[in-house]
Amino acid sequence: AQAEKILHERTQLDFETAQKLRLSLSQLDAGVRASWVAKKNRDASQEEVRLATLRFKTGAASGLDVRNAHNSASLAADAEVDALAGLEAAKLNYYRLRSDLPGYLASGQPPETQK
């Protein structure tokens, strides 16, 4: 009876761990995607600043247009930092669940995520 109880608890723990790892991989995938989108948005906003500046120099845009472009670029940069922080949190959680914090510290990239 004691052995059956231990086996049941072990099976339940394995199941819960597998669920947590699946969720963690899903969060990693979402973090990778969010950081990719945030980088693309930042790149686009920097191009917007460049174009607004050129238009301003030719007289086709006002200083307000350039200022708005800079504000958009700042917001995009903030969003990218937030996305990267979320990705790092997801990555840390994944390695923590695997009991592999040295792997996290040695990693520069997240593990392969399921597509």
C-alpha positions as CSV (number, residue, x, y, z in Angstrom):
1,A,0.0,0.0,0.0
2,Q,2.8,2.4,0.8
3,A,4.6,1.6,-2.4
4,E,1.5,2.2,-4.4
5,K,1.0,5.5,-2.7
6,I,4.6,6.5,-3.5
7,L,4.2,5.4,-7.1
8,H,1.0,7.4,-7.4
9,E,2.6,10.5,-6.0
10,R,5.6,10.1,-8.3
11,T,3.3,9.7,-11.3
12,Q,1.3,12.8,-10.3
13,L,4.5,14.8,-9.9
14,D,5.8,13.7,-13.3
15,F,2.5,14.7,-14.9
16,E,2.5,18.1,-13.2
17,T,6.1,18.7,-14.2
18,A,5.4,17.8,-17.8
19,Q,2.4,20.2,-17.8
20,K,4.6,23.0,-16.4
21,L,7.3,22.3,-19.0
22,R,4.7,22.4,-21.8
23,L,3.4,25.7,-20.5
24,S,6.9,27.0,-20.2
25,L,7.7,26.1,-23.8
26,S,4.6,27.8,-24.9
27,Q,5.6,30.9,-23.0
28,L,9.1,30.8,-24.6
29,D,7.5,30.5,-28.1
30,A,5.3,33.5,-27.3
31,G,8.3,35.4,-26.0
32,V,10.4,34.7,-29.1
33,R,7.5,35.9,-31.3
34,A,6.8,39.0,-29.3
35,S,10.4,40.0,-29.3
36,W,10.7,39.5,-33.0
37,V,7.6,41.6,-33.6
38,A,8.9,44.3,-31.2
39,K,12.2,44.5,-33.1
40,K,10.4,44.8,-36.4
41,N,8.3,47.6,-35.0
42,R,11.4,49.4,-33.6
43,D,13.1,49.1,-37.0
44,A,10.0,50.5,-38.7
45,S,9.8,53.4,-36.3
46,Q,13.4,54.2,-36.8
47,E,12.8,54.3,-40.6
48,E,9.8,56.6,-39.9
49,V,12.1,59.0,-38.0
50,R,14.6,59.0,-40.9
51,L,11.9,59.7,-43.5
52,A,10.2,62.4,-41.3
53,T,13.6,64.1,-40.9
54,L,14.2,64.0,-44.7
55,R,10.7,65.4,-45.3
56,F,11.4,68.1,-42.7
57,K,14.7,69.1,-44.5
58,T,12.8,69.4,-47.8
59,G,10.0,71.4,-46.2
60,A,7.4,68.7,-46.7
61,A,7.0,68.1,-43.0
62,S,6.9,70.1,-39.8
63,G,9.0,69.8,-36.7
64,L,5.9,68.3,-35.1
65,D,6.0,65.4,-37.6
66,V,9.6,64.7,-36.7
67,R,8.8,65.0,-33.0
68,N,5.9,62.5,-33.3
69,A,8.2,60.1,-35.2
70,H,10.7,60.3,-32.4
71,N,8.0,59.7,-29.8
72,S,6.8,56.6,-31.8
73,A,10.4,55.4,-31.9
74,S,10.8,55.8,-28.2
75,L,7.6,53.8,-27.5
76,A,8.7,51.1,-29.9
77,A,12.1,50.9,-28.1
78,D,10.3,50.6,-24.7
79,A,8.0,47.8,-26.1
80,E,11.1,45.9,-27.4
81,V,12.7,46.1,-24.0
82,D,9.5,44.8,-22.4
83,A,9.3,42.0,-24.9
84,L,13.0,41.0,-24.3
85,A,12.5,41.1,-20.5
86,G,9.5,38.8,-20.9
87,L,11.5,36.5,-23.1
88,E,14.3,36.3,-20.5
89,A,11.7,35.6,-17.7
90,A,10.3,32.8,-19.8
91,K,13.7,31.4,-20.6
92,L,14.7,31.5,-16.9
93,N,11.5,29.7,-15.9
94,Y,12.1,27.0,-18.5
95,Y,15.6,26.3,-17.2
96,R,14.4,26.5,-13.6
97,L,11.8,23.8,-14.3
98,R,14.5,21.7,-15.8
99,S,16.7,22.3,-12.8
100,D,19.4,23.6,-15.2
101,L,20.2,27.1,-14.1
102,P,23.9,26.7,-15.3
103,G,22.4,25.9,-18.7
104,Y,20.5,29.2,-18.5
105,L,23.6,31.1,-17.6
106,A,25.5,29.6,-20.4
107,S,22.8,30.1,-23.0
108,G,22.6,33.0,-25.3
109,Q,19.5,31.7,-27.1
110,P,16.3,30.1,-25.9
111,P,16.0,26.3,-26.5
112,E,14.2,25.2,-29.7
113,T,10.6,26.0,-29.2
114,Q,7.7,24.1,-30.8
115,K,6.2,25.7,-33.8
